[in-house]
Amino acid sequence: MKKYIAVLLAFLLLFSQAGCRKRSGEADTSKEQTTMEGVDDGKLKVGFILPAEDNAPDTVARVDAIRRMQHRTGLTDRQVFIQRNVGKEECPQEIKTLADKGCQLILALGARYEEAVLEAAEEYDDIQFCLEGGRESADSDLPNVHTFNSRIYEAYYAAGVIAGMELNHRLNRGDISPYDCRVGFVAYKQCAETSTCINAFYLGIRTQCSQSTIDVRYVGKRGNYDADGEAARQLAASGVGMMCTYTYTSAAAAVCAERGIPVIGNEYNIIDSAPKQALTSTYTDWSLYYTDVVNAMINGRIIDKDFCGGYKGNMVSLTQLNDAEVVEGTAQKLMEVEKKLRKGSIKIFDTTGFTIDGQSLDELVKTEDEYKKKYDEYLKGGELKEQSATSAPIFVDLIDGVRESSMDYLGGSSEESEEENP
């Protein structure tokens, strides 16, 4: 009888969690899993695998999120192990190191680790693995593999609104011409993760400044300060009137500070790097997810198979506005936009609001097999619902008004570096 009650309670818990995910709008691609046993909070050990070195802004932001998780859960430094600057090839050995230390939960913070995580999950079936990004893991039958991501594109949309207000202000003052409404965008590589954010950013700008366009410069790899700086200098030399980044260094912000170009950053506050040029930065509060999965381990709660958080739930936002630089009314407008994003009342990728090669996405999906295969599942009610069926982004095509910039404006080599794993 007791066994029957325990099974019934576990089923009800799983059902209630799935229902909450559906109501909250989070990705719900969970597969059937067995219940987990709780871990004594004093005995739980958690390992993190990070791609960048100690002083990289991305690492600083992630470690800060880990420490905030510790503050909320009570885990000590002796229970948390952080492996930094881990390459794709080194990941299997780092997982073994963490397993040997007794970690029951390992979080790998990058899609580059997907193959290693899937292989390790079969070998270490008593360890729960959480992978940031990745596409295959969400469809895996391994019950101890979980994926997570954020809808950071929502924050880029909000940042775009701020950028559009700034451009309009400068236009009205006569500081720039309509030609100068070109915005430079430095992205670490061409992929759905960056394209989704670039598109959302541009659509946010266009709500305020219809004359704007975006020139994108791809770096080809993640976390390369020199390459990020070179891309920013090329865009600055082309005459862009503003810049935005999806990179993992402060190089672009430093270039904008030198050239007097307003800039929007990614993942951490860049005001220190560009005190007079930084407007704000997009931001994901990863500590919320880290805290949730640690509490799930402690309480014996099933971890979501595939989780994605956005403005709803406060997982994404913007960092502080630079009050000295943003135009009057920006804070009020941002509050209005963010309120709507939390309610889900803004259709960022409304298919009537953009085209690709001169055609609507609805028409492309009807007439082109390539687009049908990529987007048909995500088109609902005249909107591309990005990250709705899976936490991995899918909007890989750039919309009209956004173009890739590859011209050499500085007289040196403009060849992009070899692409590395994300």
Secondary structure, 3 states (H helix, E strand, C coil): CHHHHHHHHHHHHHHHHHHHHHHHCCCCCCCCCCCCCCCCCCCCCEEEECCCCCCCHHHHHHHHHHHHHHHHHCCCHHHEEEECCCCCCCHHHHHHHHHHCCCCEEEECCHHHHHHHHHHHHHCCCCEEEEECCCCHHHCCCCCEEEEEECHHHHHHHHHHHHHHHHHHHHHHCCCCHHHHEEEEEECCCCHHHHHHHHHHHHHHHCCCCCCEEEEEECCCCCCHHHHHHHHHHHHHHCCCEEEEECCCCHHHHHHHHHCCCEEEECCCCCCCCCCCEEEEEEECHHHHHHHHHHHHHHCCCCCCEEEECCCCCCEEECCCCCCCCCCCHHHHHHHHHHHHHHCCCCCCECCCCCECCECHHHHHHHCHHHHHHHHHHEECCEECCCCCCCCCCCCCCCCCEEECCCCCCCCCCCCCCCCCC
